[in-house]
Amino acid sequence: MTDLFAPVTLTRGPGWKNRFMLAPLTNSQSHADGTMSDDEYNWLTYRATGGFGLVMTCAAHVQASGQGFPGQLGCFSDAHLPGLKRMADGLRAEGAVSSVQLHHAGIRSPADLIGEAPHGPSVDAEFGARALTLAEVEQLRDDFIAGAVRCEKAGFDGVELHGAHGYILCAFLSPETNRRDDRYGGSLENRARLLLEIIDGVRAQTRPDFQLGLRLSPERFGLRFAEQLEVTRQVLAGGKLDYLDMSLWDTFKAPVETEFAHRPLIDWFTELPRGETRLGVAGKLMGGADCRRALEHGADFAVIGRAAILHHDFPNLVEADPDFHAVSIPVTRAWLRNERLGPSFVEYMNGWKGFVVQEETADASV
């Protein structure tokens, strides 16, 4: 199936009207206590009006001590429920399926932001991180599950577990950052245990039609490609996920490890048996042709990040013009404000090299 506008059916929960998922995008525009802001609400609901089948929130931390960014959305307290409910209702009203990405930054939590040393599977001198005790690992597991239950209560259609990019679930998978000698360290089976226990717990404690996704990344952060293939194979075959969101950085590039470099990154994952689990890919999908190519290589859906920042209606634009391609960067601050990025989000994007025009003369009257 290579039709980007064919609906996606999933084992659980509502189907998606098309093959476009809004990537979970850091934006630093919620309140300091993790509650939803108007800027965050406006940013996400505008993407729903633009035609995305699934709208995913930014990473929402499941523990206060797992915050990774200023102004990060939270889901670790019932104080977050009113804002989360408003968001779930708003996305549904615009015709999008809704999901919250559950996150803990782990060793990547800035100490000056969380007020203590960051923590992860093992001591990490580079980040000044301490190792979690066994009891704390078990509490972390329970807090991810509690975050899912809270999002279900708020009215979201599902959640996605953030297991990528060196954050805490990824750090447990990596033999470089996980050097534990208990049941959560050592073998790949042990290093994947926390992730699999969270998946089991979310399934056990949420309703039967609650959608559950997972984001994985196959490279960097001390990950071994063969091991990530095995984890991917296991979660696809397990039948407990509704979809897997593979963050590939560059969908069609070759893997870094020489042993696997003879074919595109995407192909290693789309060839795996997946049963009824849907598989999406993210990484430099900037136009309709890129997205169709991802489906031609076997993906079920396209995960859109930068192109969705630049165009809230990227799916609608591709539907009108199959060869539509996102505008070239850099763009002005006025462009981003017009796309409903709040001031904090615009400043965050200004930190991305080459994304925002630095000369604001032409923008001064806006």
BELSUL-V213406 format. One record per helix or strand of 2 or more residues. SS is the DSSP state (H for helix, E for strand). FROM is the first residue (numbers start at 1). TO is the last residue. Records with the same first field share a line. If there is no record, write none. Layout:
SS = FROM-TO / FROM-TO
This chain:
E = 20-22 / 54-61 / 97-103 / 119-120 / 129-131 / 158-163 / 211-216 / 243-247 / 278-282 / 301-304
H = 38-49 / 64-66 / 78-93 / 106-108 / 111-114 / 134-154 / 168-173 / 188-191 / 193-205 / 225-238 / 258-260 / 265-270 / 288-296 / 306-310 / 314-320 / 333-338 / 343-350 / 361-363
